[in-house]
Amino acid sequence: MTPGDPSNKAGAAESAAESAAPSAPDATQQARTAMRGYAAKHFLWECSDDGRVATITLNRPERRNPLTFESYAELRDLFRALSHASDVRAIVLTGAGGNFCSGGDVFEIIEPLTKMDADGLLAFTRMTGDLVNAMRRCPQPIVAAVDGTCVGAGAILAMASDLRLATAKTKTAFLFTKVGLAGCDMGACGILPRIIGLGRAAELLFTGRNMTADEGVAWGFYSRLVAPDALVADATALARSLADGPVLAHMVTKSMLNKEWTMGLDELLEAEAQAQALCMQTQDFRRAFEAFAAKKTPVFEGN
């Protein structure tokens, strides 16, 4: 087969669709782990009573919730582990004390970086990229509840989430150039333009200026603004609606949103056709039809 052979595109699309498709619960149950009892060390972790909605709270409010080497690594490992969760179906990511995240801790990360050799610096930047990768590959939808300061790596955490709610006082900045670094940090040059457009992303990444909350909504970075005292509750309600929905279909949607970035039209249409055909074999699809026919609200069970 040649690179332009349609069978090559069909094969790639089939592979993408299969990797995005839900696995039968009975076939994967042994490999799955309940995450409700996870004991977080560098942030707060809380699950709903049924374990379906998990909340991660960055919890250093006195410093506006900066990240450390340890919290970076634990977040990366947690999002990787969530790929095998038997209970968690949606995630809320937020910060304590009226701020989301102030980025990397100046004295616990930035200062040590100035003393690292080239190998150490590359190991760090790869590790931070691995966190974004883990968030995007984590099958559960991630809802970021963003209040107050959301800058640097904090803005990246919001960007890497699937849905984002904010408040009127949220200020978001990809301020890497403010500290002499390039805007291409943790996937920003690739992901941010896909959310708000190339021109707007270029302005934010070159200048490092704050994106106001109103701009964030107008540009599509944030879905909507809510009152600060309702932020986490609204984000949790959104996560709950996803967790109680057709969870396997949501997982396929997230996976295909990632995979289709690099596909041409023919390939992505074929991949979606195959992925949707697989979803049509789920019990949730049948439940939805039967509920519609009976004029009832469907109750999805995630299989």
C-alpha atoms as a printed R data frame, in Angstrom:
    type eleno elety resid chain resno       x      y      z
1   ATOM     1    CA   MET     A     1   0.000  0.000  0.000
2   ATOM     2    CA   THR     A     2   1.167  3.539 -0.744
3   ATOM     3    CA   PRO     A     3   0.789  6.423  1.732
4   ATOM     4    CA   GLY     A     4  -2.085  7.826 -0.316
5   ATOM     5    CA   ASP     A     5  -3.900  4.509 -0.566
6   ATOM     6    CA   PRO     A     6  -7.460  4.836  0.844
7   ATOM     7    CA   SER     A     7  -6.996  1.522  2.611
8   ATOM     8    CA   ASN     A     8  -4.232  3.138  4.656
9   ATOM     9    CA   LYS     A     9  -6.621  5.878  5.775
10  ATOM    10    CA   ALA     A    10  -9.345  3.367  6.548
11  ATOM    11    CA   GLY     A    11  -6.924  1.312  8.625
12  ATOM    12    CA   ALA     A    12  -5.800  4.352 10.589
13  ATOM    13    CA   ALA     A    13  -9.398  5.392 11.145
14  ATOM    14    CA   GLU     A    14 -10.333  1.900 12.274
15  ATOM    15    CA   SER     A    15  -7.431  1.874 14.722
16  ATOM    16    CA   ALA     A    16  -8.460  5.268 16.109
17  ATOM    17    CA   ALA     A    17 -12.072  4.222 16.448
18  ATOM    18    CA   GLU     A    18 -11.198  0.966 18.166
19  ATOM    19    CA   SER     A    19  -8.873  2.669 20.641
20  ATOM    20    CA   ALA     A    20 -11.561  5.238 21.413
21  ATOM    21    CA   ALA     A    21 -14.345  2.713 21.746
22  ATOM    22    CA   PRO     A    22 -15.547  1.574 25.184
23  ATOM    23    CA   SER     A    23 -14.481 -1.823 26.408
24  ATOM    24    CA   ALA     A    24 -17.007 -4.271 27.733
25  ATOM    25    CA   PRO     A    25 -17.100 -3.853 31.538
26  ATOM    26    CA   ASP     A    26 -16.878 -7.583 32.191
27  ATOM    27    CA   ALA     A    27 -13.737 -7.838 30.053
28  ATOM    28    CA   THR     A    28 -11.865 -5.101 31.918
29  ATOM    29    CA   GLN     A    29 -13.239 -5.326 35.437
30  ATOM    30    CA   GLN     A    30 -10.213 -7.169 36.820
31  ATOM    31    CA   ALA     A    31  -7.877 -4.401 35.650
32  ATOM    32    CA   ARG     A    32  -9.980 -1.610 37.138
33  ATOM    33    CA   THR     A    33  -9.599 -0.074 40.593
34  ATOM    34    CA   ALA     A    34 -11.935  1.947 42.778
35  ATOM    35    CA   MET     A    35 -10.406  5.411 43.254
36  ATOM    36    CA   ARG     A    36 -12.796  6.685 45.919
37  ATOM    37    CA   GLY     A    37 -10.378  5.780 48.697
38  ATOM    38    CA   TYR     A    38  -7.333  7.393 47.058
39  ATOM    39    CA   ALA     A    39  -5.204  9.211 49.668
40  ATOM    40    CA   ALA     A    40  -3.787 12.357 48.087
41  ATOM    41    CA   LYS     A    41  -0.593 13.812 49.526
42  ATOM    42    CA   HIS     A    42  -0.164 17.168 47.795
43  ATOM    43    CA   PHE     A    43  -3.751 18.323 47.178
44  ATOM    44    CA   LEU     A    44  -7.252 17.413 48.309
45  ATOM    45    CA   TRP     A    45  -9.176 14.504 46.797
46  ATOM    46    CA   GLU     A    46 -12.861 13.966 47.461
47  ATOM    47    CA   CYS     A    47 -15.435 11.677 45.867
48  ATOM    48    CA   SER     A    48 -19.209 11.734 45.889
49  ATOM    49    CA   ASP     A    49 -20.982  9.035 47.898
50  ATOM    50    CA   ASP     A    50 -21.377  6.863 44.811
51  ATOM    51    CA   GLY     A    51 -17.802  7.541 43.681
52  ATOM    52    CA   ARG     A    52 -18.887  8.863 40.296
53  ATOM    53    CA   VAL     A    53 -17.741 12.483 40.714
54  ATOM    54    CA   ALA     A    54 -14.272 13.242 42.058
55  ATOM    55    CA   THR     A    55 -12.984 16.672 43.076
56  ATOM    56    CA   ILE     A    56  -9.323 17.657 43.061
57  ATOM    57    CA   THR     A    57  -8.619 20.827 45.050
58  ATOM    58    CA   LEU     A    58  -5.226 22.511 44.888
59  ATOM    59    CA   ASN     A    59  -4.834 23.411 48.527
60  ATOM    60    CA   ARG     A    60  -2.144 25.969 49.281
61  ATOM    61    CA   PRO     A    61  -4.424 29.011 49.574
62  ATOM    62    CA   GLU     A    62  -1.862 31.138 51.407
63  ATOM    63    CA   ARG     A    63   0.258 31.122 48.203
64  ATOM    64    CA   ARG     A    64  -2.659 31.026 45.710
65  ATOM    65    CA   ASN     A    65  -2.199 27.279 45.226
66  ATOM    66    CA   PRO     A    66   1.149 27.017 43.415
67  ATOM    67    CA   LEU     A    67   2.463 23.713 42.123
68  ATOM    68    CA   THR     A    68   5.577 21.935 43.360
69  ATOM    69    CA   PHE     A    69   7.674 19.169 41.834
70  ATOM    70    CA   GLU     A    70   5.764 16.743 44.023
71  ATOM    71    CA   SER     A    71   2.282 17.987 43.159
72  ATOM    72    CA   TYR     A    72   3.098 17.969 39.439
73  ATOM    73    CA   ALA     A    73   4.174 14.336 39.688
74  ATOM    74    CA   GLU     A    74   1.242 13.268 41.849
75  ATOM    75    CA   LEU     A    75  -1.280 14.921 39.538
76  ATOM    76    CA   ARG     A    76   0.325 13.190 36.559
77  ATOM    77    CA   ASP     A    77   0.208  9.814 38.276
78  ATOM    78    CA   LEU     A    78  -3.369 10.319 39.466
79  ATOM    79    CA   PHE     A    79  -4.710 11.202 36.023
80  ATOM    80    CA   ARG     A    80  -2.905  8.170 34.622
81  ATOM    81    CA   ALA     A    81  -4.475  5.958 37.287
82  ATOM    82    CA   LEU     A    82  -7.935  7.338 36.542
83  ATOM    83    CA   SER     A    83  -7.791  5.617 33.174
84  ATOM    84    CA   HIS     A    84  -8.326  2.402 35.131
85  ATOM    85    CA   ALA     A    85 -10.916  3.682 37.630
86  ATOM    86    CA   SER     A    86 -13.978  1.518 38.158
87  ATOM    87    CA   ASP     A    87 -15.998  4.252 39.861
88  ATOM    88    CA   VAL     A    88 -15.019  7.797 38.852
89  ATOM    89    CA   ARG     A    89 -16.893  9.056 35.789
90  ATOM    90    CA   ALA     A    90 -16.223 12.816 35.898
91  ATOM    91    CA   ILE     A    91 -13.714 15.096 37.626
92  ATOM    92    CA   VAL     A    92 -13.824 18.628 39.015
93  ATOM    93    CA   LEU     A    93 -10.495 20.476 39.252
94  ATOM    94    CA   THR     A    94 -10.423 23.615 41.407
95  ATOM    95    CA   GLY     A    95  -8.374 25.630 43.882
96  ATOM    96    CA   ALA     A    96  -8.884 26.626 47.512
97  ATOM    97    CA   GLY     A    97  -9.281 30.110 48.963
98  ATOM    98    CA   GLY     A    98 -10.692 32.000 46.003
99  ATOM    99    CA   ASN     A    99  -7.859 31.268 43.559
100 ATOM   100    CA   PHE     A   100  -7.256 28.482 41.085
101 ATOM   101    CA   CYS     A   101  -3.476 28.204 40.726
102 ATOM   102    CA   SER     A   102  -0.564 30.646 40.593
103 ATOM   103    CA   GLY     A   103   1.656 28.317 38.550
104 ATOM   104    CA   GLY     A   104   4.949 26.852 39.640
105 ATOM   105    CA   ASP     A   105   6.059 27.816 43.138
106 ATOM   106    CA   VAL     A   106   8.720 30.538 42.843
107 ATOM   107    CA   PHE     A   107  10.974 29.147 45.561
108 ATOM   108    CA   GLU     A   108  10.196 25.429 45.309
109 ATOM   109    CA   ILE     A   109  10.349 25.180 41.499
110 ATOM   110    CA   ILE     A   110  11.549 28.357 39.771
111 ATOM   111    CA   GLU     A   111  14.613 28.925 41.936
112 ATOM   112    CA   PRO     A   112  15.799 25.275 41.749
113 ATOM   113    CA   LEU     A   113  15.348 25.362 37.962
114 ATOM   114    CA   THR     A   114  17.910 28.168 37.700
115 ATOM   115    CA   LYS     A   115  20.486 25.793 39.208
116 ATOM   116    CA   MET     A   116  19.703 22.645 37.167
117 ATOM   117    CA   ASP     A   117  21.799 21.285 34.334
118 ATOM   118    CA   ALA     A   118  20.364 20.693 30.863
119 ATOM   119    CA   ASP     A   119  19.400 17.090 31.580
120 ATOM   120    CA   GLY     A   120  17.537 18.052 34.738
121 ATOM   121    CA   LEU     A   121  15.672 20.843 32.973
122 ATOM   122    CA   LEU     A   122  14.598 18.549 30.156
123 ATOM   123    CA   ALA     A   123  13.428 15.927 32.646
124 ATOM   124    CA   PHE     A   124  11.293 18.600 34.326
125 ATOM   125    CA   THR     A   125   9.748 19.999 31.155
126 ATOM   126    CA   ARG     A   126   8.965 16.477 29.962
127 ATOM   127    CA   MET     A   127   7.338 15.687 33.297
128 ATOM   128    CA   THR     A   128   5.101 18.770 33.100
129 ATOM   129    CA   GLY     A   129   4.142 17.813 29.567
130 ATOM   130    CA   ASP     A   130   3.335 14.328 30.808
131 ATOM   131    CA   LEU     A   131   0.774 15.880 33.172
132 ATOM   132    CA   VAL     A   132  -1.062 17.500 30.244
133 ATOM   133    CA   ASN     A   133  -0.836 14.250 28.316
134 ATOM   134    CA   ALA     A   134  -2.315 12.352 31.257
135 ATOM   135    CA   MET     A   135  -5.190 14.838 31.545
136 ATOM   136    CA   ARG     A   136  -6.011 14.594 27.851
137 ATOM   137    CA   ARG     A   137  -5.755 10.781 27.840
138 ATOM   138    CA   CYS     A   138  -7.726 10.404 31.067
139 ATOM   139    CA   PRO     A   139 -11.080  9.133 29.734
140 ATOM   140    CA   GLN     A   140 -13.252 11.010 32.222
141 ATOM   141    CA   PRO     A   141 -14.354 14.569 31.382
142 ATOM   142    CA   ILE     A   142 -12.521 17.150 33.503
143 ATOM   143    CA   VAL     A   143 -14.406 20.286 34.569
144 ATOM   144    CA   ALA     A   144 -12.175 23.136 35.741
145 ATOM   145    CA   ALA     A   145 -13.760 25.510 38.276
146 ATOM   146    CA   VAL     A   146 -11.565 28.604 37.977
147 ATOM   147    CA   ASP     A   147 -11.688 31.562 40.355
148 ATOM   148    CA   GLY     A   148  -9.237 34.404 40.894
149 ATOM   149    CA   THR     A   149  -5.645 33.764 39.862
150 ATOM   150    CA   CYS     A   150  -5.110 31.305 37.030
151 ATOM   151    CA   VAL     A   151  -1.639 31.872 35.620
152 ATOM   152    CA   GLY     A   152   1.335 30.005 34.212
153 ATOM   153    CA   ALA     A   153   0.995 26.288 34.805
154 ATOM   154    CA   GLY     A   154  -2.369 27.024 36.403
155 ATOM   155    CA   ALA     A   155  -3.630 28.386 33.088
156 ATOM   156    CA   ILE     A   156  -2.299 25.219 31.466
157 ATOM   157    CA   LEU     A   157  -4.272 23.036 33.884
158 ATOM   158    CA   ALA     A   158  -7.414 24.942 32.942
159 ATOM   159    CA   MET     A   159  -6.545 24.672 29.244
160 ATOM   160    CA   ALA     A   160  -5.970 20.910 29.497
161 ATOM   161    CA   SER     A   161  -9.385 20.392 31.088
162 ATOM   162    CA   ASP     A   162 -12.380 19.557 28.919
163 ATOM   163    CA   LEU     A   163 -14.802 22.198 30.221
164 ATOM   164    CA   ARG     A   164 -14.124 25.377 32.170
165 ATOM   165    CA   LEU     A   165 -16.281 27.589 34.378
166 ATOM   166    CA   ALA     A   166 -15.019 30.878 35.802
167 ATOM   167    CA   THR     A   167 -16.071 33.903 37.849
168 ATOM   168    CA   ALA     A   168 -16.039 37.587 36.979
169 ATOM   169    CA   LYS     A   169 -12.808 38.050 38.937
170 ATOM   170    CA   THR     A   170 -10.913 35.271 37.183
171 ATOM   171    CA   LYS     A   171  -7.691 36.443 35.553
172 ATOM   172    CA   THR     A   172  -5.980 33.969 33.252
173 ATOM   173    CA   ALA     A   173  -2.449 34.479 31.961
174 ATOM   174    CA   PHE     A   174   0.015 32.336 30.058
175 ATOM   175    CA   LEU     A   175   2.787 34.505 31.433
176 ATOM   176    CA   PHE     A   176   5.826 32.486 30.435
177 ATOM   177    CA   THR     A   177   7.413 35.342 28.451
178 ATOM   178    CA   LYS     A   178   7.149 37.510 31.593
179 ATOM   179    CA   VAL     A   179   9.839 35.314 33.144
180 ATOM   180    CA   GLY     A   180  11.999 35.042 30.037
181 ATOM   181    CA   LEU     A   181  10.585 31.752 28.765
182 ATOM   182    CA   ALA     A   182   8.843 30.881 25.508
183 ATOM   183    CA   GLY     A   183   5.088 30.634 25.227
184 ATOM   184    CA   CYS     A   184   5.441 27.032 24.077
185 ATOM   185    CA   ASP     A   185   5.043 25.483 27.507
186 ATOM   186    CA   MET     A   186   3.126 22.279 28.289
187 ATOM   187    CA   GLY     A   187   1.366 22.238 24.926
188 ATOM   188    CA   ALA     A   188   0.144 25.844 24.955
189 ATOM   189    CA   CYS     A   189   1.160 26.620 21.361
190 ATOM   190    CA   GLY     A   190  -0.700 23.558 20.115
191 ATOM   191    CA   ILE     A   191  -3.784 23.416 22.334
192 ATOM   192    CA   LEU     A   192  -4.662 27.041 23.119
193 ATOM   193    CA   PRO     A   193  -5.119 28.088 19.439
194 ATOM   194    CA   ARG     A   194  -7.578 25.234 19.008
195 ATOM   195    CA   ILE     A   195  -9.693 26.654 21.825
196 ATOM   196    CA   ILE     A   196  -9.590 30.427 21.182
197 ATOM   197    CA   GLY     A   197  -8.041 30.777 17.724
198 ATOM   198    CA   LEU     A   198  -4.473 31.367 16.541
199 ATOM   199    CA   GLY     A   199  -4.507 35.170 16.604
200 ATOM   200    CA   ARG     A   200  -5.856 35.458 20.129
201 ATOM   201    CA   ALA     A   201  -3.568 32.693 21.392
202 ATOM   202    CA   ALA     A   202  -0.560 34.389 19.807
203 ATOM   203    CA   GLU     A   203  -1.357 37.649 21.593
204 ATOM   204    CA   LEU     A   204  -1.663 35.956 24.974
205 ATOM   205    CA   LEU     A   205   1.443 33.816 24.504
206 ATOM   206    CA   PHE     A   206   3.644 36.672 23.219
207 ATOM   207    CA   THR     A   207   2.540 39.288 25.742
208 ATOM   208    CA   GLY     A   208   1.752 37.151 28.773
209 ATOM   209    CA   ARG     A   209  -1.082 39.558 29.576
210 ATOM   210    CA   ASN     A   210  -4.178 38.664 31.555
211 ATOM   211    CA   MET     A   211  -7.168 37.366 29.651
212 ATOM   212    CA   THR     A   212 -10.150 38.842 31.444
213 ATOM   213    CA   ALA     A   213 -13.094 36.694 32.428
214 ATOM   214    CA   ASP     A   214 -15.296 38.405 29.841
215 ATOM   215    CA   GLU     A   215 -12.709 37.764 27.127
216 ATOM   216    CA   GLY     A   216 -12.424 34.160 28.257
217 ATOM   217    CA   VAL     A   217 -16.150 33.622 27.723
218 ATOM   218    CA   ALA     A   218 -16.326 35.592 24.473
219 ATOM   219    CA   TRP     A   219 -13.379 33.656 23.049
220 ATOM   220    CA   GLY     A   220 -14.699 30.250 24.117
221 ATOM   221    CA   PHE     A   221 -12.078 29.468 26.743
222 ATOM   222    CA   TYR     A   222 -14.699 29.521 29.500
223 ATOM   223    CA   SER     A   223 -18.198 28.139 29.012
224 ATOM   224    CA   ARG     A   224 -19.785 30.685 31.324
225 ATOM   225    CA   LEU     A   225 -19.256 32.892 34.365
226 ATOM   226    CA   VAL     A   226 -20.893 32.101 37.692
227 ATOM   227    CA   ALA     A   227 -20.896 33.697 41.129
228 ATOM   228    CA   PRO     A   228 -17.813 32.806 43.203
229 ATOM   229    CA   ASP     A   229 -19.877 31.206 45.949
230 ATOM   230    CA   ALA     A   230 -21.661 29.013 43.386
231 ATOM   231    CA   LEU     A   231 -18.607 28.066 41.303
232 ATOM   232    CA   VAL     A   232 -17.744 24.667 42.759
233 ATOM   233    CA   ALA     A   233 -21.401 23.709 43.125
234 ATOM   234    CA   ASP     A   234 -22.109 24.588 39.489
235 ATOM   235    CA   ALA     A   235 -19.000 22.740 38.308
236 ATOM   236    CA   THR     A   236 -19.971 19.736 40.398
237 ATOM   237    CA   ALA     A   237 -23.501 19.791 38.992
238 ATOM   238    CA   LEU     A   238 -22.069 19.842 35.474
239 ATOM   239    CA   ALA     A   239 -19.739 16.958 36.319
240 ATOM   240    CA   ARG     A   240 -22.652 15.067 37.870
241 ATOM   241    CA   SER     A   241 -24.729 15.476 34.716
242 ATOM   242    CA   LEU     A   242 -21.870 13.953 32.741
243 ATOM   243    CA   ALA     A   243 -21.289 11.174 35.278
244 ATOM   244    CA   ASP     A   244 -24.959 10.195 35.172
245 ATOM   245    CA   GLY     A   245 -25.063 10.336 31.384
246 ATOM   246    CA   PRO     A   246 -23.867  7.822 28.783
247 ATOM   247    CA   VAL     A   247 -20.388  7.633 30.285
248 ATOM   248    CA   LEU     A   248 -18.904  5.327 27.659
249 ATOM   249    CA   ALA     A   249 -20.137  7.650 24.921
250 ATOM   250    CA   HIS     A   250 -18.540 10.597 26.766
251 ATOM   251    CA   MET     A   251 -15.251  8.714 26.908
252 ATOM   252    CA   VAL     A   252 -15.379  8.055 23.176
253 ATOM   253    CA   THR     A   253 -16.186 11.725 22.539
254 ATOM   254    CA   LYS     A   254 -13.156 12.865 24.540
255 ATOM   255    CA   SER     A   255 -10.876 10.364 22.868
256 ATOM   256    CA   MET     A   256 -12.008 11.344 19.382
257 ATOM   257    CA   LEU     A   257 -11.659 15.058 20.136
258 ATOM   258    CA   ASN     A   258  -7.991 14.311 20.827
259 ATOM   259    CA   LYS     A   259  -7.368 11.908 17.960
260 ATOM   260    CA   GLU     A   260  -9.074 13.876 15.200
261 ATOM   261    CA   TRP     A   261  -6.636 16.799 15.500
262 ATOM   262    CA   THR     A   262  -4.258 15.046 13.131
263 ATOM   263    CA   MET     A   263  -6.784 13.446 10.750
264 ATOM   264    CA   GLY     A   264  -7.866 14.524  7.313
265 ATOM   265    CA   LEU     A   265 -11.553 14.758  6.413
266 ATOM   266    CA   ASP     A   266 -11.883 11.268  4.950
267 ATOM   267    CA   GLU     A   267 -10.047  9.681  7.845
268 ATOM   268    CA   LEU     A   268 -11.962 11.470 10.588
269 ATOM   269    CA   LEU     A   269 -15.335 10.741  8.993
270 ATOM   270    CA   GLU     A   270 -14.447  7.058  8.771
271 ATOM   271    CA   ALA     A   271 -13.160  7.023 12.345
272 ATOM   272    CA   GLU     A   272 -16.353  8.634 13.615
273 ATOM   273    CA   ALA     A   273 -18.497  6.229 11.607
274 ATOM   274    CA   GLN     A   274 -16.755  3.263 13.199
275 ATOM   275    CA   ALA     A   275 -16.745  4.752 16.705
276 ATOM   276    CA   GLN     A   276 -20.432  5.606 16.518
277 ATOM   277    CA   ALA     A   277 -21.302  2.166 15.177
278 ATOM   278    CA   LEU     A   278 -19.556  0.664 18.196
279 ATOM   279    CA   CYS     A   279 -21.461  2.980 20.566
280 ATOM   280    CA   MET     A   280 -24.696  1.865 18.932
281 ATOM   281    CA   GLN     A   281 -23.956 -1.619 20.286
282 ATOM   282    CA   THR     A   282 -24.063 -0.433 23.910
283 ATOM   283    CA   GLN     A   283 -26.950 -1.036 26.270
284 ATOM   284    CA   ASP     A   284 -27.154  2.699 26.978
285 ATOM   285    CA   PHE     A   285 -28.117  3.310 23.341
286 ATOM   286    CA   ARG     A   286 -30.926  0.777 23.647
287 ATOM   287    CA   ARG     A   287 -32.009  2.276 26.991
288 ATOM   288    CA   ALA     A   288 -32.249  5.713 25.396
289 ATOM   289    CA   PHE     A   289 -34.482  4.405 22.601
290 ATOM   290    CA   GLU     A   290 -36.727  2.476 24.961
291 ATOM   291    CA   ALA     A   291 -37.079  5.488 27.263
292 ATOM   292    CA   PHE     A   292 -37.913  7.741 24.305
293 ATOM   293    CA   ALA     A   293 -40.514  5.281 23.046
294 ATOM   294    CA   ALA     A   294 -42.072  5.134 26.529
295 ATOM   295    CA   LYS     A   295 -41.889  8.926 26.928
296 ATOM   296    CA   LYS     A   296 -39.558  8.577 29.921
297 ATOM   297    CA   THR     A   297 -36.162  9.981 30.819
298 ATOM   298    CA   PRO     A   298 -33.378  7.465 30.095
299 ATOM   299    CA   VAL     A   299 -31.365  6.138 33.001
300 ATOM   300    CA   PHE     A   300 -27.865  5.396 31.749
301 ATOM   301    CA   GLU     A   301 -25.764  2.724 33.406
302 ATOM   302    CA   GLY     A   302 -22.487  3.143 31.556
303 ATOM   303    CA   ASN     A   303 -22.476 -0.030 29.497
